[in-house]
């Protein structure tokens, strides 16, 4: 079993709890493999996090260590702003009335939290069986209904806010001051539905699970939710981001922002090359990631954007795919929040998290700050320091208590 568990990119020696969790994940099948990422740890639910798991597509779906918030992702939207004397005017406007803009953000958060009825779930999936054709033998793609069966309202993400950064574009010789909207999280209700579906699907194969319409819908709906939340925040704060209509919304009125960079936190896909299912926990697949890779820090720090090789042929201002070795490589996209029962390792940042229950004392949270050793391991995975790293600093932000 040791040959199927790789710790080549582990930042720290494995603890006994991590070794036990790796053994439990691999013992269900002799055809599975597990590679630890630099952000490997035991999370607050005492589960192993930060790894790349693979298995044949013919294996039962029960062998997959599906997390409870599948297709959790971090999405960045660049705000189109006027820059004067090197400073972004929208950033200066927000800073001059920071409390007012924070109240506007808090109002959006309260409205999103209040939506407990029109939530996105599998009942929204389009039903193609209801389509009719005048000629059944004639292929008519336009007759199929791709929009949801019913409208749903946006759900509150784990994190949302405005972040600014000083960026040196590869096409210019001067630093630019930029403003971004960042949304991170997943769909809580749909996550529960998908997790129950996986638990009940003991007789289907991994391929069947990945081909299921629920899987495809959840992935797309998560990104659609974030796009719509970002557009809503931009409208509320008077910011200009590129938007389109959400064509899958049956009402046809929902505006959705166009992402600049999308980085998955939990993802899975079927490789046609080797017929294996790949599942990433706490990381993204580099061959599916362009325009940089977002890395989620602790709430007060913001996000890091690992940039890729300069893209001179397209509009990817933060680089193309990384120069990685191997057919499928995962890159970490979230830092480590240490479990209070275990000793923290590395450079640790301690913050106070607001209690989940009113009247309770704040909880101290220990979070790993990526140091030289961490970044060095990231270089082995394909990151090149010469391509740059952008620090997205928070201006106004919301973070759920569990992710602060």
N, C-alpha and C positions, 0 to 999 in steps of 0.2 A: 504493500500500500504506500510505502514511502516513495516509491518510484513514480506514483501517480499524483503526488502532492509536491509542488514546487514552491520553494521559499527563496528563489533566486533574486526576487525583487522586493523582499521583505525589508523594511527599514530597521526592525528590531528583531532579536531572537524570539522565537515563538514561546508563549507561555504554555503551561500545562492545559489551561482551559482552551486555548486556541488549537493545540494539538488534538485535544479530545473532540472539538467541533469539526476539525478537518476529517478525523477518522469517522465520525458519525455521518458526514456528508458523502464519503466515498464507499462506505461499507455496503450500501444498498445495491451497488452494481460494480462488477469488475471492469466495466468499460468506461468508467467516468474518470475525469482528471480535474484537478483544482490547482490553480496558480494564485498565490497571494499577491496583492497589490501593495504599494508602499503605505497605504492608509489602512492596513489590516488591524483589526481590533475586535474586542467583544463589546457589542453595543449595550444600550440601556435595558434591552430585553434579554440580555445574556445570550445573544446570538452572534455567530461569526459574521463580520462585515469586512468588506474590502477584498474581493477575490474575483477570479475569472474561472467559471465552472463550465465543463464541456461533457457531452455524452452523445451517443448515437441517436439519430432521430427515431429509431425503432424502439427505443427503450420506453417503458411506461412513464407517463407524465409525472408520476409520484416520485421519481428519482430527482427531479429538478428542485433545488432549494429556492422556490419562488418566494420573494419577500412580500410583505403585506402591503407595500405601496409600489407595485410594479409600474414602470414607465415614469417614475419620478424624474423630473428634469429641471435644469436651470436654463432660462431663456433671457437673452439680452436684446434690447431694442435701442438703436442709436437715435437720439433726438436731433433733428435738423435745426441748428441754431446759428445765430449771428455771432461772430467772433470779432471783438474790437480790442486792439492793443494786446492781443494774445490771450484775452480772457473771454470765456463764453458768457454771453449776456444773459442767457436763461439761468445759468448757475448763479450769477450775481443777483439776479432778481429773486431767486429762491432763498439765497442767503440773507438778503435784506428783509425778507418776511418769512423767516424759517418757521416760526410758531404758527403763523396763519396757514402755511402750506401743510404743515404737519397735521393740523386740525382737519384740513380737507382730505388728507390721506386717511386719517382716523375715521372720517365719515364714510369713506368708501369701504373700509374694513368692516365697520359696523353693519353696513348694508349687505355686504357679502356674507357676513356671519349670520345675518337674520334670515337668509334664504335656506329654509329647511324643507321646502315642499317641491319646488321646481328644480330638483337636483339632477345632474346628468347620471344616467344609469343605463343598464342594458335594455330597459323598456323603450329607450329612445332609438334603438338601432332600426334602420330602414328595413322595411319588409318588402322585398322584391316580389314575393309571391302574389302581392295584390296588383301587380302590373298586368295590363291586358294589351293584346296586340290584335289588329285586324287580320293579319296574316301570320299565323304561328310559325310558318316556315321561313319568314323573312326576318333577318337580323336587324334589329332597330335599337341601337345602343341608347338613343335619346329617350326611349320609352321607359327605361329603368329609372326608378326613383332613388337617388343617392342621398337625399336629405334625411334628417332625422324624422322619426314618426311623430315626435312632439317636441315642442320648444323646451329648452332648459335654460336656467339662469346661471351666471358665472358663480363658481365656488371660490371660497377664500383660500389662497395658496399659503404655503408655509412662510414665505418671505415675499415682500414686494416693496419697492422703493425707488428713489432717484439716487444715482451714483455718478460721480464725476471722476475724470482721469485726465492726465497729461499724456498724450500719445505722440510718438514720433513715427509718422507714416513712412513707408519705404519709398514713396514716390516724391517726398519733399525733404527739404533740409532743415525744417523748423518744427518745433513741438506744437501740437494742437491741443487746445483745451476742449474736451468733449463731455457731453451729458448723455446718460443712459438710463433707461428704465430696465430693471431686472426683476423677473418673476421666477420663483422657485417653488416646486411642490408637485402634488399629484391630486387626483380626485378621490376624496375620502370614501364616499358612498360607493362609487364604481370600483374602487380598490377592494372593498370588502366583498363585493359581488364576484370579482375576478378570483379573489383568494378562495372563496367558497367553491367556485367552479373548479379550480385546480384541485382542491381537497376532495371533491366528489368525483373527479374524473380519473378514477383509479384504473379504468379499463381501456382508456385511450392512450395513444402513443404521444411522444413529445412532438412529432410532426403535426399530428392532428390538433394538439393544443395551440401550436404556433399558427396553424392555418385557420383556426376558428375565427369567425367574424367578430366575436367578443374581444379577441386579442387585438385585431386590427382596429376595431372601433375605439378601444380604450387608449391605444397609443395615439391615434389621431385626435380624439376628444380632449386628451390632456393638453396637447399643444394648442388646440383651438381655444380651450378655456384660458390659457395663459395669454394668448394673443388678444382675446376679447377684454381681459382684465387690464392689459397694458393700454389698449385703446381707450378704455374707460378712464384710466388714470390720466392719460395725456389730455383728453378732452376736459377733465375737471380742472387740471392745472394750466390749461392754455398752452400746451406744448405741441409741437408739430412732429409727428412720426408718420411714416408711410403706412397707410391702411388700405384694406380692401373689405368688401362685404364677405361675411362668412356664408359661402354658397351652400353649405350643408345645413344651415339653419332654416327650418321650414317657414319661418316668418319673413326671411329675406331682408331683415333690417339691422342685424347685428354687425357692427364694425369690428374688424380684427386687425391688429398691428402686424406688420411684416417683420419677422425676427431677423436680427443681424447674425446671431450665433445661438445655436441650440446644443447643449451638452447634456447627455443623459446621466442620471445618477444610478438608475436601475434599468437594465435593458436586456433583451434577448433576441436572437435571430437564428435562422437556419442557414448554414453555409452550404451552397450548392456544390462546392468543390470537394468536400470530404463527407458530406451527409451527416454532419454533426451539429448539434444544437449548442450555441454559446450563450451563456448567461453572465452578465456583469453586475456585481453588487458594489456600489460605491465608485463606479468608473464607467467610461464610455469606450466604444470601439473606435479606434483611430481611423479605420478605413471608411467610417460613416460620419466622420467629424471634419468639417471644414470651417475656415474663418476663425481659427483658434479654438482652444478648449477652456471653458470656464471652470474654475476651481472654487468651491464654496468654503470660505473661511468662517470664523465665528462672527456673530451678528454685528459686533461693533467694528470689526475689521473690514467687512465687505466681501469682495470677490477678487480673485486673481484671474487674469486672462493670459494663458500660455499661448504665445503666437507661433504660427507655423512658418514655413519657408515663404518668402515674398511671392506674391501672386501678381505677375506683370501682364497676365492675359485676361483676367476676369476682375470682378468687383469685390473680391475678398480682401478687404483692407488689413485683416489680421492673419493672413497667410493661408496656404493650402494645407493638404494633409501632411502630417509629420513624416520624417524620413525614418520609418521604423523597420525592424528586421522581423521576418516571419510572416505567416499568412494572416494571422489575427492577433492584434495586440490591444490590450486594454490600458487606459490611462486614468489615473485617479481624478475624481471630480469633487471630492468632499474631504474635509479634514476629519480628524479623529476627536470625538467627544468621549472622554474616558468614563468608564463605569466607576462609580464611587467605591466599589469593593476592591478595585485593583489599583495598584500604584501607577501613577502617570509616568510616562517616559518621554525623553526628548525635551525640547523647549516648550514649556507649557504656559498658556495664558489663562488666568483665572478670572472669571466674570460671575456676576450674581444674576441669576435667572429669577424672574417673577414667579411666585408660587402659582400652581394650578388651581388652588382653592382659596377663596377670599379669607383673609385673616391669618393665613399661614406665613411662616417666615421665608424670606428669599433663600433660594438654594444656590450654593456655590458650584459652578461648573468648570471643570478643567478641560481645556481644548488644546490640541497640539498645534503649535505654530510651525509651519514648514521651514526647516532650517537647511543648512548646507548639505547635510547628509540626505535629507529628503529630496532636495532638488537634484542631487547627484544621481539618485536612483531614477528620477524622472528622465534624466538625460539618457539613461540606458534604454528607456522605453521609447525614445524618439525625439524628445524635446532638445532643441539647440538654443543655448543661451544667447547666441548671436542674433537670434530672431526676436528676442525681446520678451518681456513679461510686463503686462499692464496691471496696475493696481486700481481697482474700482472702489473709490472711497464713498461711504454713505453720506448723503445730504439729509434726506428724510427717509425713514424706512419703518416697516413693520416686520416683526419676526414673531412667530408663534412661540409660546412658552417652551415647547419641547425642542425648539431649534435655536433658541437665543444663545 
